Amino acid sequence: DTAVSQTPKYLVTQMGNDKSIKCEQNLGHDTMYWYKQDSKKFLKIMFSYNNKELIINETVPNRFSPKSPDKAHLNLHINSLELGDSAVYFCASSPASDTQYFGPGTRLTVL
Amino acid sequence: AQKITQTQPGMFVQEKEAVTLDCTYDTSDQSYGLFWYKQPSSGEMIFLIYQGSYDEQNATEGRYSLNFQKARKSANLVISASQLGDSAMYFCAMREGGTGGFKTIFGAGTRLFVKA
């Protein structure tokens, strides 16, 4: 029984396309996150949602739009994909300020 | 300025020996949390250990222990009896903040190689 799941695991697409990554957690956590890990393995927070409300937005281009339909889901939609968006995107969840548990990651490749 | 510093980009350790991965942090918060995560070559991020800023005892989880020195702002990870499966990237992270949201900041990581 997967705690934090993401789909798809791999995403290969052309520049300019729009794509979505889905995330679901079955841990009952209140807070969910999106992180971007670049080719040098640097992990940076993008967004954080608490009970469906956006609480952290780390100056991410507005081509990235997170959506939380309910507490268990946090999806990431990316418009007009650029080469620099190629990275691994991780979803995570945590109870309030506690330990974050990560999904398996989605490797996005923009050609 | 870097909030989490991991000065060792790569480390080698002989199987069955202990290894210490360094982490220093910078915060003005009184309440914060420190974490270590492991990322094997398969890519997933695995939570290893947590230390709260008010915890007086060093955290331990099996073969992992966190050497917390608050005055020096260091939170080193000690892995005892290294195993081949410990070869991975290790990330130190700090959670700070309060109203407006808790934010977790990650260090650049240390790649650990365990030699047979």
HADDOCK unambig.tbl for C-alpha pairs under 7 A between the chains (distance, minus, plus):
assign (segid A and resid 42 and name CA) (segid B and resid 108 and name CA) 5.51 0.50 0.50
assign (segid A and resid 43 and name CA) (segid B and resid 106 and name CA) 6.22 0.50 0.50
assign (segid A and resid 55 and name CA) (segid B and resid 100 and name CA) 6.10 0.50 0.50
assign (segid A and resid 55 and name CA) (segid B and resid 101 and name CA) 5.58 0.50 0.50
assign (segid A and resid 56 and name CA) (segid B and resid 101 and name CA) 6.26 0.50 0.50
assign (segid A and resid 97 and name CA) (segid B and resid 102 and name CA) 6.14 0.50 0.50
assign (segid A and resid 101 and name CA) (segid B and resid 47 and name CA) 6.83 0.50 0.50
assign (segid A and resid 102 and name CA) (segid B and resid 45 and name CA) 5.91 0.50 0.50
assign (segid A and resid 104 and name CA) (segid B and resid 44 and name CA) 4.92 0.50 0.50
assign (segid A and resid 105 and name CA) (segid B and resid 44 and name CA) 6.65 0.50 0.50
